[in-house]
Amino acid sequence: MTAASGTYITPAQFNVHVRDNLLETEAAGAQNATRFWAVDGPNRTSEHRIMESQVSATETTTSQEYTDLASYGPSVTVACNSLVLIFTACQVANSASNASYVSYEVASVDETIGFLNEPKASRAIIQDGGTGRHNRMGSMAALSGLPGPADFKVAMKYRVSNSVSTGTFQKRRLNVMPL
Amino acid sequence: MVLIAWSTPPTAAAGDTFTASMWNTGVRDNLNMTAPAIATTAGRIIVTSGVNAVAQRAVVDGINDTGGTTTSTSYTATLSGGGTSPSATVTSGTALMVFINSACANSATNWSLCAYAISGATTFAANDVLAVIQDGGSGKDDRFGVSNLHQGITAGSNTVQLQYRVTGSTGTFTKRRLQVMGL
């Protein structure tokens, strides 16, 4: 509200324009340390959390379709609006001269929303051949267009380019920054 | 500026007397805890530092594009010919986002690893599970990056520095970059 000379500020005006707006500020909404602040919509902000998950086990697959390994994930569930930043890292090998891929799937937790973004090579970590080599690498992507605000599950998935060879995956890490 | 703790703003009712103290505590001090009030430097981010508390944090980078070598099988920040290893010092809460990148090569079929250690308020030794790893491929000089949300940090001033090791032969590390975001 804009004050004018000679006017009084009523309790209702104070409560709406001063008290309630102060209650929308970052300090008012801060509940946990190490969160960052992001915009949720017009004149709305809230604290958001970077989530992380890790699986260190060394596991394999010969699947040419993206699949889970013996130890599922890593995976995280995040609350977000429409955009997430996804960071993956993994030590990747192939037993022959074929490629091993590490990507991820993003799905809405609420099945009625029905959102599913399947793993893609375009955002994968790819170890292309080099029999027996175990490079540890990372990939980062921004995924937009999520039908939030809602909870979404991000899970790493794995495959190889040719089932005659075995992909080996270890030291797996996933970080997700919801916006 | 000394930050005063946040307090719940007063609720006005008809007939109340609004005192100077109520204004200072419930309005002035709370406004002094908002992002614009604590913002001092462009390019910073605002994060939560606790219940009803926020802080300004920096994203800092360290760069050294000069190549250096090591034959050490335990992590070291020292490379022959490589100058000072990239480092970044930030004030943080109990977490950091760390991004590391390096071109790594090995003179034979062994591993060359680039990871990071933390010193200052926190002591953390470099670890293979957080490293960029070039596995052999004699003469290959691939450049990789990995990121990590590092939790369990002791709040305060923390310095992150790249460190290196090999499993054998000579490792060469060039185009080395580190970014650290305080949380």
Interface residues (C-beta under 8 A of the other chain):
Chain A: T10 P11 A12 F14 N15 V18 R19 L22 L23 T25 E26 A27 A28 A30 Q31 N32 A33 T34 R35 F36 W37 E47 I50 M51 E52 Q54 S56 F87 A89 Q91 A93 G130 G132 R133 H134 N135 R136 M137 G138 M140 K171 R173 N175
Chain B: W6 T8 P9 P10 T11 A12 A13 A14 D16 F18 G26 V27 N30 L31 M33 T34 A35 I45 I46 V47 T48 S49 G50 V51 N52 A53 V54 G93 T94 A95 M97 W111 L113 D128 V129 L130 A131 V132 I133 Q134 D135 G136 G137 K140 D142 F144 G145 V146 S147 N148 L149 Q151 L183
